[in-house]
Amino acid sequence: MVLITRGISLTNFLVASSALAFQVFVLYPWHKQLDESFEDLKKEHLKVLQIEMKKQGL
């Protein structure tokens, strides 16, 4: 019975550690890259909006 409990605890630890490593090394850098791309997209959108407003005389 003790071996089963220990095995479940070890499995839980390994799954949690793997999930944390995935978040830290994969998702977080990807999130930063998406955030930078989104900021660039907003800047480009504002440029296009200003150009269109000038064309329409607003």
Backbone atoms as SQL, in Angstrom:
CREATE TABLE atoms (id INTEGER PRIMARY KEY, chain TEXT, resi INTEGER, resn TEXT, atom TEXT, x REAL, y REAL, z REAL);
INSERT INTO atoms VALUES
  (1, 'A', 1, 'MET', 'N', 0.823, -1.203, 0.000),
  (2, 'A', 1, 'MET', 'CA', 0.000, 0.000, 0.000),
  (3, 'A', 1, 'MET', 'C', 0.863, 1.261, 0.000),
  (4, 'A', 2, 'VAL', 'N', 1.958, 1.205, 0.751),
  (5, 'A', 2, 'VAL', 'CA', 2.856, 2.359, 0.821),
  (6, 'A', 2, 'VAL', 'C', 3.492, 2.620, -0.541),
  (7, 'A', 3, 'LEU', 'N', 3.824, 1.550, -1.261),
  (8, 'A', 3, 'LEU', 'CA', 4.445, 1.720, -2.576),
  (9, 'A', 3, 'LEU', 'C', 3.487, 2.375, -3.567),
  (10, 'A', 4, 'ILE', 'N', 2.221, 2.023, -3.492),
  (11, 'A', 4, 'ILE', 'CA', 1.226, 2.629, -4.385),
  (12, 'A', 4, 'ILE', 'C', 1.091, 4.118, -4.081),
  (13, 'A', 5, 'THR', 'N', 1.010, 4.459, -2.813),
  (14, 'A', 5, 'THR', 'CA', 0.884, 5.865, -2.418),
  (15, 'A', 5, 'THR', 'C', 2.118, 6.654, -2.834),
  (16, 'A', 6, 'ARG', 'N', 3.288, 6.056, -2.624),
  (17, 'A', 6, 'ARG', 'CA', 4.533, 6.720, -3.012),
  (18, 'A', 6, 'ARG', 'C', 4.603, 6.888, -4.531),
  (19, 'A', 7, 'GLY', 'N', 4.157, 5.870, -5.256),
  (20, 'A', 7, 'GLY', 'CA', 4.150, 5.938, -6.720),
  (21, 'A', 7, 'GLY', 'C', 3.218, 7.027, -7.230),
  (22, 'A', 8, 'ILE', 'N', 2.051, 7.144, -6.622),
  (23, 'A', 8, 'ILE', 'CA', 1.109, 8.197, -7.015),
  (24, 'A', 8, 'ILE', 'C', 1.690, 9.571, -6.705),
  (25, 'A', 9, 'SER', 'N', 2.324, 9.708, -5.549),
  (26, 'A', 9, 'SER', 'CA', 2.930, 10.992, -5.186),
  (27, 'A', 9, 'SER', 'C', 4.045, 11.360, -6.155),
  (28, 'A', 10, 'LEU', 'N', 4.869, 10.387, -6.513),
  (29, 'A', 10, 'LEU', 'CA', 5.961, 10.641, -7.452),
  (30, 'A', 10, 'LEU', 'C', 5.412, 11.008, -8.829),
  (31, 'A', 11, 'THR', 'N', 4.380, 10.299, -9.263),
  (32, 'A', 11, 'THR', 'CA', 3.758, 10.607, -10.552),
  (33, 'A', 11, 'THR', 'C', 3.175, 12.021, -10.546),
  (34, 'A', 12, 'ASN', 'N', 2.514, 12.380, -9.474),
  (35, 'A', 12, 'ASN', 'CA', 1.945, 13.718, -9.350),
  (36, 'A', 12, 'ASN', 'C', 3.047, 14.775, -9.415),
  (37, 'A', 13, 'PHE', 'N', 4.152, 14.527, -8.724),
  (38, 'A', 13, 'PHE', 'CA', 5.273, 15.465, -8.734),
  (39, 'A', 13, 'PHE', 'C', 5.850, 15.605, -10.138),
  (40, 'A', 14, 'LEU', 'N', 6.012, 14.500, -10.843),
  (41, 'A', 14, 'LEU', 'CA', 6.572, 14.548, -12.196),
  (42, 'A', 14, 'LEU', 'C', 5.651, 15.289, -13.166),
  (43, 'A', 15, 'VAL', 'N', 4.365, 15.047, -13.068),
  (44, 'A', 15, 'VAL', 'CA', 3.407, 15.736, -13.941),
  (45, 'A', 15, 'VAL', 'C', 3.408, 17.234, -13.650),
  (46, 'A', 16, 'ALA', 'N', 3.385, 17.597, -12.376),
  (47, 'A', 16, 'ALA', 'CA', 3.379, 19.018, -12.005),
  (48, 'A', 16, 'ALA', 'C', 4.671, 19.699, -12.431),
  (49, 'A', 17, 'SER', 'N', 5.802, 19.025, -12.253),
  (50, 'A', 17, 'SER', 'CA', 7.088, 19.601, -12.659),
  (51, 'A', 17, 'SER', 'C', 7.159, 19.779, -14.165),
  (52, 'A', 18, 'SER', 'N', 6.654, 18.801, -14.906),
  (53, 'A', 18, 'SER', 'CA', 6.640, 18.905, -16.368),
  (54, 'A', 18, 'SER', 'C', 5.750, 20.058, -16.824),
  (55, 'A', 19, 'ALA', 'N', 4.599, 20.209, -16.191),
  (56, 'A', 19, 'ALA', 'CA', 3.690, 21.298, -16.549),
  (57, 'A', 19, 'ALA', 'C', 4.321, 22.653, -16.262),
  (58, 'A', 20, 'LEU', 'N', 4.983, 22.771, -15.131),
  (59, 'A', 20, 'LEU', 'CA', 5.647, 24.033, -14.791),
  (60, 'A', 20, 'LEU', 'C', 6.772, 24.339, -15.767),
  (61, 'A', 21, 'ALA', 'N', 7.577, 23.343, -16.096),
  (62, 'A', 21, 'ALA', 'CA', 8.666, 23.543, -17.055),
  (63, 'A', 21, 'ALA', 'C', 8.114, 23.970, -18.413),
  (64, 'A', 22, 'PHE', 'N', 7.019, 23.358, -18.852),
  (65, 'A', 22, 'PHE', 'CA', 6.405, 23.725, -20.127),
  (66, 'A', 22, 'PHE', 'C', 5.940, 25.175, -20.107),
  (67, 'A', 23, 'GLN', 'N', 5.324, 25.594, -19.015),
  (68, 'A', 23, 'GLN', 'CA', 4.856, 26.974, -18.905),
  (69, 'A', 23, 'GLN', 'C', 6.014, 27.953, -18.927),
  (70, 'A', 24, 'VAL', 'N', 7.067, 27.646, -18.194),
  (71, 'A', 24, 'VAL', 'CA', 8.192, 28.574, -18.062),
  (72, 'A', 24, 'VAL', 'C', 9.006, 28.660, -19.345),
  (73, 'A', 25, 'PHE', 'N', 9.282, 27.518, -19.965),
  (74, 'A', 25, 'PHE', 'CA', 10.205, 27.506, -21.096),
  (75, 'A', 25, 'PHE', 'C', 9.534, 27.569, -22.460),
  (76, 'A', 26, 'VAL', 'N', 8.237, 27.319, -22.551),
  (77, 'A', 26, 'VAL', 'CA', 7.550, 27.348, -23.847),
  (78, 'A', 26, 'VAL', 'C', 6.505, 28.453, -23.892),
  (79, 'A', 27, 'LEU', 'N', 5.547, 28.413, -22.980),
  (80, 'A', 27, 'LEU', 'CA', 4.425, 29.343, -23.061),
  (81, 'A', 27, 'LEU', 'C', 4.817, 30.778, -22.743),
  (82, 'A', 28, 'TYR', 'N', 5.651, 30.990, -21.729),
  (83, 'A', 28, 'TYR', 'CA', 6.007, 32.359, -21.351),
  (84, 'A', 28, 'TYR', 'C', 6.774, 33.078, -22.464),
  (85, 'A', 29, 'PRO', 'N', 7.832, 32.475, -23.053),
  (86, 'A', 29, 'PRO', 'CA', 8.494, 33.169, -24.174),
  (87, 'A', 29, 'PRO', 'C', 7.557, 33.396, -25.358),
  (88, 'A', 30, 'TRP', 'N', 6.677, 32.439, -25.621),
  (89, 'A', 30, 'TRP', 'CA', 5.735, 32.589, -26.725),
  (90, 'A', 30, 'TRP', 'C', 4.779, 33.737, -26.436),
  (91, 'A', 31, 'HIS', 'N', 4.355, 33.863, -25.184),
  (92, 'A', 31, 'HIS', 'CA', 3.481, 34.963, -24.784),
  (93, 'A', 31, 'HIS', 'C', 4.181, 36.302, -25.013),
  (94, 'A', 32, 'LYS', 'N', 5.449, 36.395, -24.650),
  (95, 'A', 32, 'LYS', 'CA', 6.204, 37.637, -24.858),
  (96, 'A', 32, 'LYS', 'C', 6.291, 37.966, -26.346),
  (97, 'A', 33, 'GLN', 'N', 6.540, 36.970, -27.170),
  (98, 'A', 33, 'GLN', 'CA', 6.627, 37.193, -28.612),
  (99, 'A', 33, 'GLN', 'C', 5.282, 37.668, -29.164),
  (100, 'A', 34, 'LEU', 'N', 4.194, 37.049, -28.726),
  (101, 'A', 34, 'LEU', 'CA', 2.871, 37.473, -29.183),
  (102, 'A', 34, 'LEU', 'C', 2.554, 38.890, -28.731),
  (103, 'A', 35, 'ASP', 'N', 2.953, 39.238, -27.520),
  (104, 'A', 35, 'ASP', 'CA', 2.705, 40.576, -26.994),
  (105, 'A', 35, 'ASP', 'C', 3.450, 41.626, -27.817),
  (106, 'A', 36, 'GLU', 'N', 4.709, 41.341, -28.163),
  (107, 'A', 36, 'GLU', 'CA', 5.483, 42.272, -28.992),
  (108, 'A', 36, 'GLU', 'C', 4.861, 42.411, -30.380),
  (109, 'A', 37, 'SER', 'N', 4.438, 41.302, -30.955),
  (110, 'A', 37, 'SER', 'CA', 3.804, 41.342, -32.278),
  (111, 'A', 37, 'SER', 'C', 2.496, 42.125, -32.231),
  (112, 'A', 38, 'PHE', 'N', 1.738, 41.971, -31.161),
  (113, 'A', 38, 'PHE', 'CA', 0.483, 42.694, -31.016),
  (114, 'A', 38, 'PHE', 'C', 0.737, 44.195, -30.905),
  (115, 'A', 39, 'GLU', 'N', 1.769, 44.589, -30.165),
  (116, 'A', 39, 'GLU', 'CA', 2.109, 46.011, -30.051),
  (117, 'A', 39, 'GLU', 'C', 2.516, 46.575, -31.412),
  (118, 'A', 40, 'ASP', 'N', 3.305, 45.825, -32.182),
  (119, 'A', 40, 'ASP', 'CA', 3.683, 46.259, -33.529),
  (120, 'A', 40, 'ASP', 'C', 2.450, 46.404, -34.417),
  (121, 'A', 41, 'LEU', 'N', 1.520, 45.482, -34.291),
  (122, 'A', 41, 'LEU', 'CA', 0.295, 45.534, -35.084),
  (123, 'A', 41, 'LEU', 'C', -0.540, 46.757, -34.728),
  (124, 'A', 42, 'LYS', 'N', -0.619, 47.091, -33.441),
  (125, 'A', 42, 'LYS', 'CA', -1.375, 48.282, -33.030),
  (126, 'A', 42, 'LYS', 'C', -0.734, 49.551, -33.599),
  (127, 'A', 43, 'LYS', 'N', 0.593, 49.626, -33.570),
  (128, 'A', 43, 'LYS', 'CA', 1.283, 50.797, -34.122),
  (129, 'A', 43, 'LYS', 'C', 1.017, 50.927, -35.620),
  (130, 'A', 44, 'GLU', 'N', 1.091, 49.805, -36.333),
  (131, 'A', 44, 'GLU', 'CA', 0.831, 49.821, -37.770),
  (132, 'A', 44, 'GLU', 'C', -0.615, 50.226, -38.054),
  (133, 'A', 45, 'HIS', 'N', -1.536, 49.746, -37.251),
  (134, 'A', 45, 'HIS', 'CA', -2.946, 50.098, -37.421),
  (135, 'A', 45, 'HIS', 'C', -3.149, 51.603, -37.230),
  (136, 'A', 46, 'LEU', 'N', -2.498, 52.183, -36.227),
  (137, 'A', 46, 'LEU', 'CA', -2.629, 53.624, -36.002),
  (138, 'A', 46, 'LEU', 'C', -2.055, 54.426, -37.164),
  (139, 'A', 47, 'LYS', 'N', -0.936, 53.952, -37.736),
  (140, 'A', 47, 'LYS', 'CA', -0.353, 54.638, -38.896),
  (141, 'A', 47, 'LYS', 'C', -1.332, 54.638, -40.062),
  (142, 'A', 48, 'VAL', 'N', -1.901, 53.473, -40.354),
  (143, 'A', 48, 'VAL', 'CA', -2.842, 53.349, -41.469),
  (144, 'A', 48, 'VAL', 'C', -4.078, 54.200, -41.207),
  (145, 'A', 49, 'LEU', 'N', -4.557, 54.210, -39.984),
  (146, 'A', 49, 'LEU', 'CA', -5.723, 55.011, -39.633),
  (147, 'A', 49, 'LEU', 'C', -5.447, 56.499, -39.835),
  (148, 'A', 50, 'GLN', 'N', -4.275, 56.966, -39.433),
  (149, 'A', 50, 'GLN', 'CA', -3.927, 58.377, -39.617),
  (150, 'A', 50, 'GLN', 'C', -3.811, 58.730, -41.094),
  (151, 'A', 51, 'ILE', 'N', -3.233, 57.834, -41.886),
  (152, 'A', 51, 'ILE', 'CA', -3.111, 58.081, -43.327),
  (153, 'A', 51, 'ILE', 'C', -4.496, 58.180, -43.960),
  (154, 'A', 52, 'GLU', 'N', -5.393, 57.285, -43.601),
  (155, 'A', 52, 'GLU', 'CA', -6.747, 57.308, -44.154),
  (156, 'A', 52, 'GLU', 'C', -7.511, 58.552, -43.710),
  (157, 'A', 53, 'MET', 'N', -7.303, 58.989, -42.488),
  (158, 'A', 53, 'MET', 'CA', -7.977, 60.201, -42.017),
  (159, 'A', 53, 'MET', 'C', -7.470, 61.424, -42.779),
  (160, 'A', 54, 'LYS', 'N', -6.180, 61.462, -43.085),
  (161, 'A', 54, 'LYS', 'CA', -5.628, 62.576, -43.866),
  (162, 'A', 54, 'LYS', 'C', -6.191, 62.574, -45.281),
  (163, 'A', 55, 'LYS', 'N', -6.336, 61.386, -45.859),
  (164, 'A', 55, 'LYS', 'CA', -6.885, 61.274, -47.209),
  (165, 'A', 55, 'LYS', 'C', -8.322, 61.783, -47.263),
  (166, 'A', 56, 'GLN', 'N', -9.080, 61.531, -46.211),
  (167, 'A', 56, 'GLN', 'CA', -10.481, 61.934, -46.182),
  (168, 'A', 56, 'GLN', 'C', -10.654, 63.345, -45.645),
  (169, 'A', 57, 'GLY', 'N', -9.588, 63.956, -45.190),
  (170, 'A', 57, 'GLY', 'CA', -9.653, 65.323, -44.696),
  (171, 'A', 57, 'GLY', 'C', -10.303, 65.454, -43.336),
  (172, 'A', 58, 'LEU', 'N', -10.164, 64.455, -42.501),
  (173, 'A', 58, 'LEU', 'CA', -10.769, 64.506, -41.163),
  (174, 'A', 58, 'LEU', 'C', -9.793, 64.988, -40.153);
